[in-house]
Amino acid sequence: MTATLDAPTTDRPVGTPGFPVTVHGTDPVTGHPGTWRVDRDGASGGCRVEWAFGHLTNPAVWMQATKVVEVVPEAYALGLLERVTR
């Protein structure tokens, strides 16, 4: 499992990842390999979570992949990242 962290932001508590975060891992519910991209959602104040099947590392493939997208509270997104990278 690989986590790619971009430059940290200054408005976050110590110990939380910088956004956006891209994580490759195994879906804790289905057991399928996947790629998650988590970014802040300015409209809701939460996080936008995108999921695609498989370990996608090429940006062009990521752009064309079918994704499941949801907006969740930041605490939920951070918990998801922790579960996926275990």
Disulfide bonds with the S-S distance in Angstrom:
none
